[in-house]
Amino acid sequence: MKIRAITGFFDPLTDSTSSLKSLADCTSEIISALQAKGVVVQSRRIATPPFPQWADDRGRENRHETIHALVDQTRKLGWQYTSIGPALPENINDYRDIPHLLMLDDTLFAGGVISSHGRLFPNATAAAAGVITENARTSADGFSNLRFAALANVEPYAPFLPAAYAQAGQGPAIALAIECADAAVNAFSQAKSITGGMSAFLTQLESYARLLEDTCNGICAHHAVEFKGFDFSPAPYPQEWCSLGKALELLGVPALGGSGSLAAAALVASTLDKGNWKKTGFNGLMLAVLEDSTLALRAAEKQLTLKDLLLYSAVCGTGLDTIPLPGDATPEQIGSVLLDLGALAVRLNKPLTGRLMPIPGKKAGDETSFEFEFFANSRIMELGVQTIGAPLKDAPLIDIPSRK
């Protein structure tokens, strides 16, 4: 296991330059202390509240300049990636600005809310789909969509980007995103029973949390930074030893996407629910197709489909993540997928995201050709959806109370 990211949170409107420097110092001290314990820290990231809440303080006409200046400031203080939070449904024009914002700097991340607190927003969903198709045109490989996600019922302080954002008006905070799919592979490869495998997996995660928590709490308290906790969503690395897909197949699933996959996903998710650590973010299964060697393989074999992944999200996951789609996918087609994702999240009262990646010039079945350390190449997945019409499409919002 390793720390995928130590993510800091702050509000540019309430936190001064000195408090941002203190947050940077706090992050650096945590990294040094954990590295002394042998813990690997991959990156340091920072997130703000939704950008319309702070980036227009000097006027909307200065938004781009304000955001660019923030990225420069955070980079100089040591952060490698900056999330400016999501656009919000009350102003659809903010979604349309996101592709232009992401072009300001390739370390910038953003999101767009499509559902929250029992409400689904069809107009915002369509706008988020438009962001995805526009992002796909800004680079030859569609890579800009790695830095955007549609957010469905996602609360503040999730440390994984691009879902990460802070609560406006609150003080600085820190949370940790953990890469731990290897723990699942280790536990399930040695287990003689379901109970034994789940127990071994849980023990590894809780031991790792104990190794980290006292250090994080102490250093954060010294700097007057709130420690929000951990997101143990088993993030993979694109090799078999750190593949969540491999871990699920070790439970007896012949090939992920086939019968038994949903049961395996539910088992692992229920184990994460039992975890005794301070939780923030998802703490669910991260079935990221292009980041997981087994998922990428099963998708290439057409064993694993988009609908399968949406189904698994009902019992466990973090949503639809790094899904390679045809380059000619329309906003209407992508919006249809996101509408289902948003409805699922509010009905079950769980956080989900949609990080969909149309690849220019590619059609379903074509091979992907990314040269990126954190991606496993696959094939373009079938989109296979019909576009949605009225009245579902045209409703300003749809109330979907959570099931009790």
DRENDO-1510 file (C-alpha; in Angstrom, 1 decimal, always signed):
<recs>
REC; n; res; u; v; w
REC; 1; MET; +0.0; +0.0; +0.0 .
REC; 2; LYS; +1.0; +3.6; -0.5 .
REC; 3; ILE; -0.6; +7.1; -0.2 .
REC; 4; ARG; -1.9; +8.1; -3.7 .
REC; 5; ALA; -2.3; +11.7; -2.5 .
REC; 6; ILE; -2.1; +13.9; +0.5 .
REC; 7; THR; -4.8; +16.4; -0.4 .
REC; 8; GLY; -5.1; +19.8; +1.3 .
REC; 9; PHE; -8.3; +21.8; +1.3 .
REC; 10; PHE; -8.7; +25.6; +1.7 .
REC; 11; ASP; -11.0; +28.5; +0.8 .
REC; 12; PRO; -9.2; +31.3; -1.1 .
REC; 13; LEU; -11.8; +33.8; +0.2 .
REC; 14; THR; -11.2; +33.1; +3.9 .
REC; 15; ASP; -7.7; +31.7; +4.1 .
REC; 16; SER; -4.8; +34.2; +4.0 .
REC; 17; THR; -1.5; +33.7; +2.2 .
REC; 18; SER; +0.0; +32.8; +5.6 .
REC; 19; SER; -2.5; +30.1; +6.3 .
REC; 20; LEU; -1.9; +28.6; +2.9 .
REC; 21; LYS; +1.8; +28.6; +3.7 .
REC; 22; SER; +1.0; +26.9; +7.0 .
REC; 23; LEU; -1.1; +24.2; +5.1 .
REC; 24; ALA; +1.9; +23.7; +2.8 .
REC; 25; ASP; +4.2; +23.3; +5.8 .
REC; 26; CYS; +1.8; +20.9; +7.5 .
REC; 27; THR; +1.7; +18.8; +4.3 .
REC; 28; SER; +5.5; +18.7; +4.1 .
REC; 29; GLU; +5.9; +17.7; +7.7 .
REC; 30; ILE; +3.4; +14.9; +7.3 .
REC; 31; ILE; +5.2; +13.6; +4.2 .
REC; 32; SER; +8.6; +13.7; +6.0 .
REC; 33; ALA; +7.2; +12.0; +9.1 .
REC; 34; LEU; +5.5; +9.2; +7.1 .
REC; 35; GLN; +8.5; +8.7; +4.8 .
REC; 36; ALA; +10.6; +8.1; +7.9 .
REC; 37; LYS; +8.2; +5.3; +8.8 .
REC; 38; GLY; +8.7; +3.8; +5.3 .
REC; 39; VAL; +5.4; +5.0; +3.9 .
REC; 40; VAL; +5.4; +5.9; +0.2 .
REC; 41; VAL; +3.7; +9.2; -0.7 .
REC; 42; GLN; +3.1; +9.6; -4.4 .
REC; 43; SER; +1.7; +13.1; -4.7 .
REC; 44; ARG; +0.5; +16.2; -2.8 .
REC; 45; ARG; -2.7; +17.9; -4.1 .
REC; 46; ILE; -4.9; +20.8; -3.1 .
REC; 47; ALA; -8.6; +21.5; -3.6 .
REC; 48; THR; -10.8; +24.6; -3.2 .
REC; 49; PRO; -14.6; +25.1; -2.8 .
REC; 50; PRO; -16.6; +25.1; -6.1 .
REC; 51; PHE; -14.8; +27.7; -8.3 .
REC; 52; PRO; -17.9; +29.9; -8.9 .
REC; 53; GLN; -17.9; +30.6; -5.1 .
REC; 54; TRP; -14.5; +32.2; -5.0 .
REC; 55; ALA; -12.9; +32.7; -8.5 .
REC; 56; ASP; -15.3; +35.5; -9.4 .
REC; 57; ASP; -14.4; +37.6; -6.3 .
REC; 58; ARG; -12.7; +40.2; -8.6 .
REC; 59; GLY; -15.4; +39.8; -11.2 .
REC; 60; ARG; -16.3; +37.0; -13.6 .
REC; 61; GLU; -14.3; +38.7; -16.3 .
REC; 62; ASN; -11.2; +38.0; -14.2 .
REC; 63; ARG; -12.0; +34.4; -13.4 .
REC; 64; HIS; -9.4; +32.8; -15.6 .
REC; 65; GLU; -6.7; +35.2; -14.4 .
REC; 66; THR; -7.7; +34.5; -10.7 .
REC; 67; ILE; -7.6; +30.7; -11.2 .
REC; 68; HIS; -4.3; +30.8; -13.1 .
REC; 69; ALA; -2.7; +32.9; -10.3 .
REC; 70; LEU; -3.9; +30.4; -7.8 .
REC; 71; VAL; -2.3; +27.5; -9.6 .
REC; 72; ASP; +0.9; +29.4; -9.8 .
REC; 73; GLN; +0.7; +30.1; -6.1 .
REC; 74; THR; +0.0; +26.5; -5.1 .
REC; 75; ARG; +2.7; +25.1; -7.4 .
REC; 76; LYS; +5.3; +27.4; -5.8 .
REC; 77; LEU; +4.3; +26.1; -2.4 .
REC; 78; GLY; +4.9; +22.5; -3.5 .
REC; 79; TRP; +1.5; +21.2; -4.6 .
REC; 80; GLN; +1.6; +19.2; -7.8 .
REC; 81; TYR; -2.1; +19.3; -8.7 .
REC; 82; THR; -4.9; +21.7; -8.0 .
REC; 83; SER; -8.7; +21.0; -8.0 .
REC; 84; ILE; -10.9; +24.1; -8.3 .
REC; 85; GLY; -14.0; +22.2; -7.4 .
REC; 86; PRO; -17.2; +21.7; -9.4 .
REC; 87; ALA; -19.6; +23.9; -11.3 .
REC; 88; LEU; -23.0; +24.1; -9.7 .
REC; 89; PRO; -26.4; +23.5; -11.2 .
REC; 90; GLU; -27.7; +27.0; -10.5 .
REC; 91; ASN; -25.5; +28.4; -13.2 .
REC; 92; ILE; -25.2; +26.3; -16.3 .
REC; 93; ASN; -22.8; +28.7; -18.0 .
REC; 94; ASP; -20.1; +27.8; -15.5 .
REC; 95; TYR; -20.1; +24.2; -16.9 .
REC; 96; ARG; -19.4; +25.6; -20.4 .
REC; 97; ASP; -16.4; +27.5; -19.1 .
REC; 98; ILE; -14.7; +24.3; -17.7 .
REC; 99; PRO; -13.0; +23.2; -21.0 .
REC; 100; HIS; -11.4; +26.6; -21.2 .
REC; 101; LEU; -10.3; +26.6; -17.6 .
REC; 102; LEU; -8.7; +23.2; -18.0 .
REC; 103; MET; -6.6; +24.5; -20.9 .
REC; 104; LEU; -5.0; +27.1; -18.5 .
REC; 105; ASP; -2.8; +24.5; -17.0 .
REC; 106; ASP; -2.4; +20.7; -17.3 .
REC; 107; THR; -2.3; +20.3; -13.5 .
REC; 108; LEU; -5.7; +21.8; -13.1 .
REC; 109; PHE; -8.8; +19.6; -12.2 .
REC; 110; ALA; -12.5; +20.4; -12.0 .
REC; 111; GLY; -15.9; +18.8; -11.7 .
REC; 112; GLY; -19.6; +19.4; -12.4 .
REC; 113; VAL; -22.4; +18.6; -10.0 .
REC; 114; ILE; -25.2; +16.5; -11.7 .
REC; 115; SER; -27.1; +15.4; -8.6 .
REC; 116; SER; -27.1; +16.0; -4.8 .
REC; 117; HIS; -29.3; +15.7; -1.7 .
REC; 118; GLY; -32.2; +13.9; -3.4 .
REC; 119; ARG; -32.2; +16.0; -6.5 .
REC; 120; LEU; -31.2; +15.1; -10.1 .
REC; 121; PHE; -30.4; +18.1; -12.4 .
REC; 122; PRO; -31.0; +17.1; -16.1 .
REC; 123; ASN; -29.8; +20.5; -17.4 .
REC; 124; ALA; -26.6; +20.2; -15.4 .
REC; 125; THR; -26.2; +16.6; -16.5 .
REC; 126; ALA; -26.5; +17.7; -20.2 .
REC; 127; ALA; -24.0; +20.5; -19.5 .
REC; 128; ALA; -21.5; +18.1; -17.9 .
REC; 129; ALA; -21.9; +15.8; -21.0 .
REC; 130; GLY; -21.1; +18.9; -23.1 .
REC; 131; VAL; -17.9; +19.5; -21.1 .
REC; 132; ILE; -16.8; +15.9; -21.7 .
REC; 133; THR; -17.3; +16.1; -25.5 .
REC; 134; GLU; -15.6; +19.5; -25.7 .
REC; 135; ASN; -12.7; +18.3; -23.6 .
REC; 136; ALA; -12.2; +15.4; -26.0 .
REC; 137; ARG; -11.5; +17.9; -28.8 .
REC; 138; THR; -8.8; +19.8; -26.9 .
REC; 139; SER; -6.1; +17.1; -27.2 .
REC; 140; ALA; -5.4; +14.4; -29.8 .
REC; 141; ASP; -5.9; +11.6; -27.2 .
REC; 142; GLY; -8.8; +13.0; -25.3 .
REC; 143; PHE; -6.6; +13.1; -22.2 .
REC; 144; SER; -8.2; +16.3; -20.8 .
REC; 145; ASN; -11.1; +14.3; -19.5 .
REC; 146; LEU; -8.8; +12.6; -17.0 .
REC; 147; ARG; -9.1; +16.0; -15.2 .
REC; 148; PHE; -12.9; +16.3; -15.2 .
REC; 149; ALA; -15.6; +14.3; -13.5 .
REC; 150; ALA; -19.4; +14.6; -13.2 .
REC; 151; LEU; -20.2; +14.5; -9.5 .
REC; 152; ALA; -23.3; +12.7; -8.3 .
REC; 153; ASN; -24.1; +13.2; -4.6 .
REC; 154; VAL; -20.4; +13.8; -3.7 .
REC; 155; GLU; -19.8; +15.6; -0.4 .
REC; 156; PRO; -16.7; +17.9; +0.3 .
REC; 157; TYR; -13.4; +16.5; +1.4 .
REC; 158; ALA; -13.0; +13.5; -0.9 .
REC; 159; PRO; -9.2; +13.4; -1.4 .
REC; 160; PHE; -9.2; +11.7; -4.8 .
REC; 161; LEU; -9.2; +14.2; -7.8 .
REC; 162; PRO; -11.2; +15.3; -9.7 .
REC; 163; ALA; -13.9; +14.7; -7.1 .
REC; 164; ALA; -12.0; +16.8; -4.4 .
REC; 165; TYR; -13.4; +20.1; -3.2 .
REC; 166; ALA; -13.7; +22.0; +0.1 .
REC; 167; GLN; -16.6; +23.5; +1.9 .
REC; 168; ALA; -16.8; +27.2; +1.5 .
REC; 169; GLY; -16.1; +29.3; +4.6 .
REC; 170; GLN; -14.3; +26.5; +6.4 .
REC; 171; GLY; -10.7; +26.5; +7.6 .
REC; 172; PRO; -7.8; +24.4; +6.1 .
REC; 173; ALA; -8.0; +20.7; +6.2 .
REC; 174; ILE; -6.1; +17.6; +5.0 .
REC; 175; ALA; -7.3; +14.1; +3.9 .
REC; 176; LEU; -5.4; +11.1; +2.5 .
REC; 177; ALA; -6.3; +9.0; -0.6 .
REC; 178; ILE; -4.9; +5.5; -0.3 .
REC; 179; GLU; -3.7; +3.2; -3.1 .
REC; 180; CYS; -4.5; -0.2; -1.7 .
REC; 181; ALA; -5.8; -2.7; -4.4 .
REC; 182; ASP; -2.6; -4.6; -3.7 .
REC; 183; ALA; -3.9; -5.3; -0.1 .
REC; 184; ALA; -6.9; -7.0; -1.6 .
REC; 185; VAL; -4.8; -9.1; -4.0 .
REC; 186; ASN; -2.6; -10.2; -1.2 .
REC; 187; ALA; -5.5; -11.1; +1.1 .
REC; 188; PHE; -7.6; -13.0; -1.4 .
REC; 189; SER; -4.7; -14.9; -3.0 .
REC; 190; GLN; -3.8; -16.4; +0.4 .
REC; 191; ALA; -7.3; -16.9; +1.8 .
REC; 192; LYS; -8.9; -20.3; +2.2 .
REC; 193; SER; -12.4; -18.9; +2.7 .
REC; 194; ILE; -14.4; -15.7; +2.1 .
REC; 195; THR; -14.3; -14.9; +5.8 .
REC; 196; GLY; -10.6; -15.4; +6.0 .
REC; 197; GLY; -9.9; -13.2; +2.9 .
REC; 198; MET; -12.1; -10.4; +4.0 .
REC; 199; SER; -10.7; -10.5; +7.5 .
REC; 200; ALA; -7.1; -10.4; +6.2 .
REC; 201; PHE; -8.0; -7.5; +3.9 .
REC; 202; LEU; -9.6; -5.5; +6.7 .
REC; 203; THR; -6.7; -6.1; +9.0 .
REC; 204; GLN; -4.2; -4.8; +6.5 .
REC; 205; LEU; -6.2; -1.6; +6.0 .
REC; 206; GLU; -6.8; -0.9; +9.7 .
REC; 207; SER; -3.2; -1.5; +10.5 .
REC; 208; TYR; -2.1; +0.9; +7.8 .
REC; 209; ALA; -4.6; +3.5; +9.1 .
REC; 210; ARG; -3.2; +3.2; +12.6 .
REC; 211; LEU; +0.3; +3.6; +11.3 .
REC; 212; LEU; -0.7; +7.0; +9.7 .
REC; 213; GLU; -3.4; +8.5; +12.0 .
REC; 214; ASP; -1.5; +9.6; +15.0 .
REC; 215; THR; +1.2; +11.3; +12.9 .
REC; 216; CYS; -1.4; +13.1; +10.8 .
REC; 217; ASN; -3.5; +14.2; +13.8 .
REC; 218; GLY; -0.5; +15.5; +15.7 .
REC; 219; ILE; +1.0; +17.5; +12.9 .
REC; 220; CYS; -2.4; +18.9; +11.8 .
REC; 221; ALA; -3.2; +20.0; +15.3 .
REC; 222; HIS; +0.1; +21.8; +15.5 .
REC; 223; HIS; -0.7; +23.8; +12.4 .
REC; 224; ALA; -4.4; +24.4; +13.2 .
REC; 225; VAL; -5.4; +22.2; +10.2 .
REC; 226; GLU; -8.3; +19.8; +10.5 .
REC; 227; PHE; -7.5; +16.2; +9.7 .
REC; 228; LYS; -10.5; +14.8; +7.8 .
REC; 229; GLY; -9.4; +11.2; +7.6 .
REC; 230; PHE; -8.8; +8.5; +5.0 .
REC; 231; ASP; -10.4; +7.3; +1.7 .
REC; 232; PHE; -9.5; +3.6; +1.4 .
REC; 233; SER; -11.1; +3.2; -2.0 .
REC; 234; PRO; -8.8; +0.4; -3.4 .
REC; 235; ALA; -7.2; +2.4; -6.1 .
REC; 236; PRO; -5.2; +0.2; -8.5 .
REC; 237; TYR; -2.0; +0.5; -10.4 .
REC; 238; PRO; -2.0; -1.0; -13.9 .
REC; 239; GLN; -0.2; -4.2; -13.1 .
REC; 240; GLU; -1.7; -7.5; -11.9 .
REC; 241; TRP; -0.2; -7.3; -8.4 .
REC; 242; CYS; -2.2; -4.1; -7.7 .
REC; 243; SER; -5.4; -4.8; -9.7 .
REC; 244; LEU; -8.7; -4.7; -8.0 .
REC; 245; GLY; -10.2; -6.6; -10.9 .
REC; 246; LYS; -7.6; -9.4; -10.2 .
REC; 247; ALA; -8.6; -9.3; -6.5 .
REC; 248; LEU; -12.3; -9.8; -7.4 .
REC; 249; GLU; -11.5; -12.7; -9.7 .
REC; 250; LEU; -9.5; -14.3; -6.9 .
REC; 251; LEU; -12.8; -14.7; -5.0 .
REC; 252; GLY; -14.0; -17.1; -7.6 .
REC; 253; VAL; -15.3; -15.0; -10.5 .
REC; 254; PRO; -14.1; -16.6; -13.7 .
REC; 255; ALA; -13.8; -13.2; -15.5 .
REC; 256; LEU; -14.9; -9.9; -14.2 .
REC; 257; GLY; -18.2; -9.0; -16.0 .
REC; 258; GLY; -19.5; -12.5; -15.8 .
REC; 259; SER; -21.8; -14.1; -13.2 .
REC; 260; GLY; -20.6; -13.6; -9.6 .
REC; 261; SER; -19.0; -10.2; -10.3 .
REC; 262; LEU; -21.7; -8.3; -8.5 .
REC; 263; ALA; -21.6; -10.6; -5.5 .
REC; 264; ALA; -17.8; -10.2; -5.3 .
REC; 265; ALA; -18.0; -6.4; -5.5 .
REC; 266; ALA; -20.7; -6.3; -2.8 .
REC; 267; LEU; -18.5; -8.5; -0.5 .
REC; 268; VAL; -15.5; -6.2; -0.8 .
REC; 269; ALA; -17.6; -3.1; -0.4 .
REC; 270; SER; -19.2; -4.5; +2.8 .
REC; 271; THR; -15.7; -5.1; +4.2 .
REC; 272; LEU; -14.8; -1.5; +3.6 .
REC; 273; ASP; -17.9; -0.4; +5.4 .
REC; 274; LYS; -16.7; -2.3; +8.5 .
REC; 275; GLY; -13.3; -0.5; +8.5 .
REC; 276; ASN; -12.4; +1.2; +11.8 .
REC; 277; TRP; -10.7; +4.4; +10.6 .
REC; 278; LYS; -11.7; +8.0; +10.2 .
REC; 279; LYS; -13.5; +8.1; +6.9 .
REC; 280; THR; -13.9; +10.8; +4.3 .
REC; 281; GLY; -14.7; +10.5; +0.6 .
REC; 282; PHE; -15.8; +7.3; -1.0 .
REC; 283; ASN; -14.3; +4.3; +0.8 .
REC; 284; GLY; -15.7; +2.2; -2.0 .
REC; 285; LEU; -14.5; +0.1; -4.9 .
REC; 286; MET; -12.6; +2.1; -7.6 .
REC; 287; LEU; -13.3; +0.2; -10.8 .
REC; 288; ALA; -11.2; +2.4; -13.0 .
REC; 289; VAL; -11.0; +0.7; -16.4 .
REC; 290; LEU; -7.8; +2.3; -17.7 .
REC; 291; GLU; -6.0; +2.3; -14.4 .
REC; 292; ASP; -6.5; -1.5; -13.7 .
REC; 293; SER; -4.8; -4.1; -15.9 .
REC; 294; THR; -7.5; -6.8; -15.3 .
REC; 295; LEU; -10.4; -4.4; -15.9 .
REC; 296; ALA; -8.7; -3.1; -19.1 .
REC; 297; LEU; -8.2; -6.7; -20.3 .
REC; 298; ARG; -11.9; -7.7; -19.6 .
REC; 299; ALA; -13.1; -4.5; -21.3 .
REC; 300; ALA; -10.9; -5.3; -24.3 .
REC; 301; GLU; -12.4; -8.8; -24.4 .
REC; 302; LYS; -15.9; -7.3; -24.3 .
REC; 303; GLN; -16.5; -9.3; -21.1 .
REC; 304; LEU; -16.9; -6.1; -19.1 .
REC; 305; THR; -19.4; -3.5; -20.3 .
REC; 306; LEU; -20.4; +0.0; -19.3 .
REC; 307; LYS; -23.7; -1.3; -18.0 .
REC; 308; ASP; -21.9; -3.9; -15.9 .
REC; 309; LEU; -19.9; -1.1; -14.2 .
REC; 310; LEU; -23.0; +1.0; -13.6 .
REC; 311; LEU; -24.6; -2.1; -12.0 .
REC; 312; TYR; -21.7; -2.7; -9.7 .
REC; 313; SER; -21.8; +0.9; -8.6 .
REC; 314; ALA; -25.2; +0.1; -7.0 .
REC; 315; VAL; -23.6; -2.1; -4.5 .
REC; 316; CYS; -20.1; -0.7; -4.0 .
REC; 317; GLY; -18.3; +1.6; -6.3 .
REC; 318; THR; -17.1; +5.1; -6.9 .
REC; 319; GLY; -18.9; +5.3; -10.2 .
REC; 320; LEU; -17.8; +5.1; -13.9 .
REC; 321; ASP; -14.1; +5.9; -14.0 .
REC; 322; THR; -11.6; +6.3; -16.9 .
REC; 323; ILE; -14.0; +4.7; -19.4 .
REC; 324; PRO; -12.6; +4.8; -23.0 .
REC; 325; LEU; -15.5; +5.7; -25.4 .
REC; 326; PRO; -15.8; +6.3; -29.1 .
REC; 327; GLY; -14.6; +9.6; -30.2 .
REC; 328; ASP; -17.8; +10.5; -32.0 .
REC; 329; ALA; -19.9; +10.0; -28.8 .
REC; 330; THR; -22.5; +12.9; -28.7 .
REC; 331; PRO; -23.4; +15.0; -25.7 .
REC; 332; GLU; -26.8; +13.4; -25.8 .
REC; 333; GLN; -25.4; +9.9; -25.6 .
REC; 334; ILE; -23.0; +10.7; -22.7 .
REC; 335; GLY; -25.8; +12.7; -20.9 .
REC; 336; SER; -28.0; +9.6; -21.0 .
REC; 337; VAL; -25.3; +7.6; -19.1 .
REC; 338; LEU; -24.7; +10.4; -16.6 .
REC; 339; LEU; -28.5; +10.8; -15.9 .
REC; 340; ASP; -28.6; +7.2; -14.8 .
REC; 341; LEU; -25.5; +7.6; -12.7 .
REC; 342; GLY; -26.9; +10.7; -11.0 .
REC; 343; ALA; -30.2; +9.1; -10.3 .
REC; 344; LEU; -28.5; +6.0; -8.8 .
REC; 345; ALA; -26.4; +8.1; -6.5 .
REC; 346; VAL; -29.2; +10.1; -5.0 .
REC; 347; ARG; -31.7; +7.2; -4.8 .
REC; 348; LEU; -29.1; +5.1; -2.8 .
REC; 349; ASN; -27.6; +8.1; -1.1 .
REC; 350; LYS; -24.1; +7.4; -2.1 .
REC; 351; PRO; -21.3; +9.3; -3.8 .
REC; 352; LEU; -20.6; +8.4; -7.5 .
REC; 353; THR; -18.6; +10.1; -10.2 .
REC; 354; GLY; -18.5; +9.8; -14.0 .
REC; 355; ARG; -15.1; +10.2; -15.6 .
REC; 356; LEU; -15.7; +9.3; -19.2 .
REC; 357; MET; -13.1; +9.6; -21.9 .
REC; 358; PRO; -14.1; +9.8; -25.6 .
REC; 359; ILE; -11.0; +9.2; -27.7 .
REC; 360; PRO; -10.8; +11.2; -30.9 .
REC; 361; GLY; -10.7; +9.2; -34.1 .
REC; 362; LYS; -11.5; +5.9; -32.3 .
REC; 363; LYS; -14.5; +3.7; -32.5 .
REC; 364; ALA; -15.8; +0.8; -30.4 .
REC; 365; GLY; -13.4; -2.1; -30.5 .
REC; 366; ASP; -10.3; +0.0; -31.5 .
REC; 367; GLU; -7.2; -0.4; -29.3 .
REC; 368; THR; -6.2; +2.5; -27.1 .
REC; 369; SER; -2.6; +3.7; -27.3 .
REC; 370; PHE; -1.8; +5.7; -24.2 .
REC; 371; GLU; +1.8; +6.1; -23.2 .
REC; 372; PHE; +1.1; +6.9; -19.6 .
REC; 373; GLU; +2.6; +5.1; -16.6 .
REC; 374; PHE; -0.8; +4.9; -14.7 .
REC; 375; PHE; -2.8; +3.6; -17.6 .
REC; 376; ALA; -3.2; +0.0; -19.0 .
REC; 377; ASN; -4.3; +0.1; -22.6 .
REC; 378; SER; -7.6; -1.5; -23.6 .
REC; 379; ARG; -10.1; -1.2; -26.3 .
REC; 380; ILE; -12.8; +1.4; -26.8 .
REC; 381; MET; -16.0; +0.3; -25.0 .
REC; 382; GLU; -19.4; +0.2; -26.6 .
REC; 383; LEU; -21.5; +3.2; -25.6 .
REC; 384; GLY; -24.7; +1.5; -26.6 .
REC; 385; VAL; -27.2; +4.0; -25.3 .
REC; 386; GLN; -30.3; +5.8; -26.7 .
REC; 387; THR; -30.8; +9.5; -26.2 .
REC; 388; ILE; -33.3; +10.7; -23.7 .
REC; 389; GLY; -36.3; +12.8; -24.7 .
REC; 390; ALA; -39.0; +14.9; -23.0 .
REC; 391; PRO; -40.2; +15.2; -20.3 .
REC; 392; LEU; -37.2; +13.6; -18.6 .
REC; 393; LYS; -34.7; +15.6; -20.6 .
REC; 394; ASP; -36.3; +19.0; -20.1 .
REC; 395; ALA; -37.1; +18.9; -16.4 .
REC; 396; PRO; -35.2; +21.7; -14.5 .
REC; 397; LEU; -34.8; +19.3; -11.6 .
REC; 398; ILE; -36.2; +15.9; -10.5 .
REC; 399; ASP; -36.8; +15.0; -6.9 .
REC; 400; ILE; -35.5; +11.5; -6.2 .
REC; 401; PRO; -35.7; +10.9; -2.4 .
REC; 402; SER; -33.3; +8.4; -1.0 .
REC; 403; ARG; -34.8; +5.0; -0.3 .
REC; 404; LYS; -35.2; +4.4; +3.5 .
</recs>
